[in-house]
Amino acid sequence: MTDHLLRHLAPISSAAWEAIESDVKPRLEAHLAARKLVDFDGPLGWDHSATNLGHAQPIAGPSSEVRARQRSVLPLVELRVDFALARGDLDDVERGARDIDFESLDAAARRIALAENEAVFYGYEAAGFRGMTGASSHDPIVFDADVNRYPTAVAHAVDVLRQSGIGGPYGLAIPPDKYTEIIETTEHGGYPMFDHIREILGGALAWAPGVRGGVVLSQRGGDFAFESGEDLAIGYVDHDADTVNLYLEESYSFRVLEPDAAVALQAQNQA
């Protein structure tokens, strides 16, 4: 357990910590779509501060006889979402309650996952991250809002990647509303649309909060790099008689190594 989280100072029993972790883990796994589709390296620890970019830039030397170059790095960004839990609920866990609703924790998990997804797919300018759609060398593929046209758009995107020499398998990040439509749709002949799209891709279909329209990308490896310092963890702030103040935190960097390896899908009403 990382010391800076100060969890040992929180008035939370081991049983309550276990209940908190059990509640948040599946929610994070469901919402963290981006990291399921890209190369994930880590976690490398809270003290890991920057990603080595493998380049160096010339700078002024300390004297006219000495030349100098400075290594290029991408600093990791730290994301944090605060939330509070009622001490009464935590006490009820000790009494054996199994129906505690950690609503504020669930909301914090959704917020931080959404921020991570958006940074990977669309970039995070303040942190110096170019998202895969912003870095893409391909124009977005505009599709009819009719869900029945979605497989055609996906197939078009896969063809664009292949024509650029980008191999598969290919993955697809789908916005939640479109994902539901696809799951519920059966094509002519009774074939599930979800299975049809999966056959086109050969890779993963990810339910992805924060995605607009969709993103098709290669999953061959080596094109997108997510470097985790501290993976998502819960830390302690303070408490009073009624409330324990906590936070959910992570640190990471993201890089697009191959701009040809992703294509954005854009609904006509987004264009």
C-alpha positions as CSV (number, residue, x, y, z in Angstrom):
1,M,0.0,0.0,0.0
2,T,1.4,3.4,-1.0
3,D,2.2,5.6,2.0
4,H,1.1,8.8,0.4
5,L,-2.5,7.5,0.3
6,L,-2.6,7.7,4.1
7,R,-5.2,4.9,4.3
8,H,-3.9,3.8,7.7
9,L,-5.1,7.1,9.2
10,A,-8.7,6.6,8.0
11,P,-11.3,5.4,10.6
12,I,-12.2,2.5,8.2
13,S,-11.9,-1.2,9.2
14,S,-10.4,-3.8,7.0
15,A,-13.9,-5.2,6.3
16,A,-15.1,-1.8,5.2
17,W,-12.0,-1.3,3.0
18,E,-12.7,-4.6,1.4
19,A,-16.4,-3.6,0.8
20,I,-15.2,-0.3,-0.8
21,E,-12.7,-2.1,-3.1
22,S,-15.3,-4.7,-4.0
23,D,-17.8,-2.0,-4.9
24,V,-15.5,0.1,-7.1
25,K,-13.4,-2.5,-8.9
26,P,-16.2,-3.8,-11.2
27,R,-17.4,-0.3,-12.0
28,L,-13.9,0.8,-13.0
29,E,-13.4,-2.3,-15.1
30,A,-16.7,-1.6,-16.9
31,H,-16.0,2.1,-17.6
32,L,-12.3,2.1,-18.4
33,A,-12.6,1.3,-22.0
34,A,-9.6,3.0,-23.5
35,R,-7.0,0.9,-21.7
36,K,-8.7,-2.3,-22.9
37,L,-7.8,-1.3,-26.5
38,V,-4.3,0.1,-26.3
39,D,-0.9,-1.1,-25.0
40,F,-0.9,-0.8,-21.2
41,D,2.5,-0.5,-19.4
42,G,2.6,-0.5,-15.6
43,P,1.7,0.3,-13.0
44,L,5.2,1.7,-12.5
45,G,4.6,3.4,-9.1
46,W,3.6,6.8,-7.7
47,D,7.2,8.0,-7.9
48,H,7.3,7.3,-11.7
49,S,7.1,10.9,-13.1
50,A,7.7,10.9,-16.8
51,T,7.7,8.7,-20.0
52,N,11.0,8.5,-21.9
53,L,10.3,9.6,-25.5
54,G,13.7,8.3,-26.8
55,H,14.7,11.7,-28.3
56,A,17.0,14.5,-27.3
57,Q,17.1,18.2,-28.3
58,P,20.3,20.3,-28.6
59,I,20.6,23.0,-26.0
60,A,23.3,25.6,-25.2
61,G,26.4,23.9,-23.7
62,P,28.0,25.0,-20.4
63,S,30.9,26.4,-22.5
64,S,31.9,26.9,-26.1
65,E,33.9,23.7,-26.0
66,V,31.2,21.5,-24.7
67,R,28.1,20.5,-26.6
68,A,24.8,19.5,-24.9
69,R,21.6,17.7,-25.6
70,Q,18.6,17.4,-23.3
71,R,16.5,14.2,-23.2
72,S,12.8,14.5,-24.1
73,V,10.2,13.2,-21.7
74,L,6.4,13.3,-21.4
75,P,5.4,14.1,-17.8
76,L,2.7,11.9,-16.3
77,V,-0.5,13.6,-15.3
78,E,-2.2,13.0,-11.9
79,L,-5.9,12.8,-11.9
80,R,-7.9,12.9,-8.6
81,V,-11.6,12.9,-7.8
82,D,-12.8,13.6,-4.2
83,F,-15.7,11.9,-2.6
84,A,-17.1,11.3,0.9
85,L,-18.6,8.3,2.6
86,A,-21.0,8.3,5.6
87,R,-19.4,6.8,8.7
88,G,-22.8,5.2,9.5
89,D,-22.6,3.2,6.3
90,L,-19.1,2.1,7.1
91,D,-20.2,1.0,10.6
92,D,-23.0,-1.0,9.0
93,V,-20.5,-2.9,7.0
94,E,-18.9,-4.0,10.3
95,R,-22.4,-5.1,11.4
96,G,-22.6,-7.4,8.4
97,A,-24.6,-5.2,6.0
98,R,-24.1,-6.2,2.4
99,D,-26.5,-3.8,0.7
100,I,-24.6,-0.5,1.3
101,D,-24.8,1.9,-1.6
102,F,-21.6,3.8,-2.0
103,E,-23.2,6.2,-4.4
104,S,-20.5,9.0,-4.1
105,L,-17.7,6.4,-4.8
106,D,-19.6,5.1,-7.9
107,A,-19.9,8.7,-9.2
108,A,-16.2,9.3,-8.6
109,A,-15.3,6.2,-10.5
110,R,-17.4,7.2,-13.5
111,R,-15.9,10.7,-13.5
112,I,-12.2,9.6,-13.5
113,A,-12.9,6.8,-16.0
114,L,-14.6,9.3,-18.3
115,A,-11.6,11.7,-18.1
116,E,-9.2,8.8,-18.9
117,N,-11.2,7.7,-21.9
118,E,-11.6,11.2,-23.3
119,A,-7.8,11.8,-22.9
120,V,-7.0,8.6,-24.9
121,F,-9.5,9.0,-27.7
122,Y,-9.6,12.8,-28.0
123,G,-6.6,14.2,-26.2
124,Y,-5.8,16.2,-23.2
125,E,-4.1,19.4,-24.3
126,A,-3.1,20.7,-20.9
127,A,-1.2,17.5,-20.2
128,G,0.4,17.4,-23.6
129,F,-1.5,14.2,-24.8
130,R,-2.6,13.9,-28.4
131,G,-5.6,11.7,-28.5
132,M,-5.8,9.0,-31.2
133,T,-8.5,10.8,-33.2
134,G,-6.7,14.1,-33.1
135,A,-3.5,12.5,-34.1
136,S,-5.1,10.3,-36.8
137,S,-3.9,10.8,-40.4
138,H,-7.4,9.8,-41.7
139,D,-10.5,11.9,-42.1
140,P,-13.4,10.8,-40.0
141,I,-15.9,8.4,-41.6
142,V,-19.4,10.0,-41.5
143,F,-22.2,7.5,-41.1
144,D,-26.0,7.6,-41.2
145,A,-27.5,7.8,-37.7
146,D,-29.5,4.7,-38.6
147,V,-27.9,1.8,-36.6
148,N,-28.3,-0.5,-39.6
149,R,-25.6,1.5,-41.4
150,Y,-23.1,1.2,-38.6
151,P,-21.5,-2.1,-39.8
152,T,-20.9,-0.4,-43.1
153,A,-19.1,2.4,-41.4
154,V,-17.0,0.0,-39.4
155,A,-16.1,-2.0,-42.5
156,H,-15.1,1.2,-44.3
157,A,-12.8,2.2,-41.4
158,V,-11.2,-1.2,-41.3
159,D,-10.6,-1.0,-45.1
160,V,-9.0,2.5,-44.6
161,L,-6.6,1.0,-42.0
162,R,-5.7,-2.0,-44.3
163,Q,-5.1,0.3,-47.2
164,S,-2.7,2.2,-45.1
165,G,-0.8,-1.0,-44.3
166,I,-2.1,-1.2,-40.7
167,G,-2.8,-4.8,-39.8
168,G,-5.3,-6.2,-37.4
169,P,-7.0,-7.4,-35.3
170,Y,-9.0,-4.2,-35.1
171,G,-10.9,-2.9,-32.1
172,L,-13.9,-0.6,-31.8
173,A,-14.8,1.8,-29.0
174,I,-18.6,2.4,-29.1
175,P,-20.6,5.0,-27.2
176,P,-23.0,3.5,-24.7
177,D,-26.2,4.5,-26.6
178,K,-24.9,3.0,-29.9
179,Y,-23.7,-0.1,-28.1
180,T,-27.2,-0.7,-26.7
181,E,-28.7,-0.2,-30.2
182,I,-26.2,-2.7,-31.7
183,I,-26.8,-5.3,-29.0
184,E,-30.6,-5.1,-29.5
185,T,-30.5,-5.2,-33.4
186,T,-30.8,-8.3,-35.5
187,E,-29.9,-7.9,-39.2
188,H,-31.9,-9.3,-42.1
189,G,-31.6,-13.1,-41.9
190,G,-31.7,-13.1,-38.1
191,Y,-27.9,-12.5,-37.6
192,P,-27.0,-10.4,-34.5
193,M,-25.4,-7.1,-35.6
194,F,-22.9,-7.4,-32.7
195,D,-21.5,-10.7,-34.0
196,H,-21.4,-9.2,-37.6
197,I,-19.3,-6.3,-36.4
198,R,-17.0,-8.5,-34.3
199,E,-16.3,-10.6,-37.4
200,I,-15.4,-7.5,-39.4
201,L,-13.0,-6.4,-36.7
202,G,-11.5,-9.6,-35.4
203,G,-10.8,-7.8,-32.2
204,A,-12.6,-6.2,-29.2
205,L,-15.8,-4.2,-29.0
206,A,-15.6,-1.9,-26.0
207,W,-18.5,-0.1,-24.3
208,A,-16.9,3.3,-24.0
209,P,-18.3,6.3,-22.1
210,G,-17.0,9.5,-23.5
211,V,-16.7,8.3,-27.1
212,R,-18.8,10.1,-29.7
213,G,-19.7,8.1,-32.8
214,G,-17.0,5.5,-32.5
215,V,-13.3,4.9,-33.0
216,V,-11.9,2.0,-35.0
217,L,-8.2,1.1,-34.2
218,S,-5.6,-1.5,-34.8
219,Q,-4.9,-3.9,-31.9
220,R,-1.8,-5.4,-33.4
221,G,0.3,-3.6,-30.7
222,G,2.9,-0.9,-30.8
223,D,0.6,1.9,-32.0
224,F,-0.8,3.4,-28.8
225,A,1.0,3.5,-25.5
226,F,-0.7,4.0,-22.1
227,E,1.9,4.2,-19.3
228,S,0.6,3.9,-15.8
229,G,2.4,5.3,-12.8
230,E,0.0,4.7,-10.0
231,D,-3.0,2.7,-11.1
232,L,-6.4,3.8,-9.7
233,A,-6.2,3.9,-5.9
234,I,-8.2,5.3,-3.0
235,G,-6.6,7.7,-0.6
236,Y,-7.7,9.4,2.7
237,V,-8.1,13.1,3.3
238,D,-9.8,13.6,6.7
239,H,-12.9,12.9,8.6
240,D,-15.4,14.2,11.2
241,A,-18.1,12.5,13.3
242,D,-20.3,11.9,10.3
243,T,-18.2,11.7,7.2
244,V,-14.9,10.3,5.9
245,N,-13.4,12.3,3.0
246,L,-11.5,10.2,0.5
247,Y,-10.3,10.4,-3.1
248,L,-9.8,8.3,-6.2
249,E,-6.4,8.9,-7.9
250,E,-4.2,7.7,-10.8
251,S,-1.2,8.9,-12.8
252,Y,-0.4,8.1,-16.4
253,S,0.7,9.3,-19.8
254,F,-0.6,8.5,-23.3
255,R,1.1,8.6,-26.7
256,V,0.1,7.9,-30.2
257,L,3.0,6.2,-31.9
258,E,1.3,5.5,-35.3
259,P,-1.1,8.2,-36.5
260,D,-2.3,5.8,-39.3
261,A,-3.7,3.3,-36.8
262,A,-7.0,4.8,-35.9
263,V,-10.1,6.1,-37.7
264,A,-12.9,8.1,-36.1
265,L,-16.5,7.4,-36.8
266,Q,-18.8,10.4,-36.9
267,A,-22.6,10.4,-37.0
268,Q,-24.1,12.8,-39.5
269,N,-25.5,15.0,-36.7
270,Q,-21.9,15.4,-35.3
271,A,-20.4,16.4,-38.6
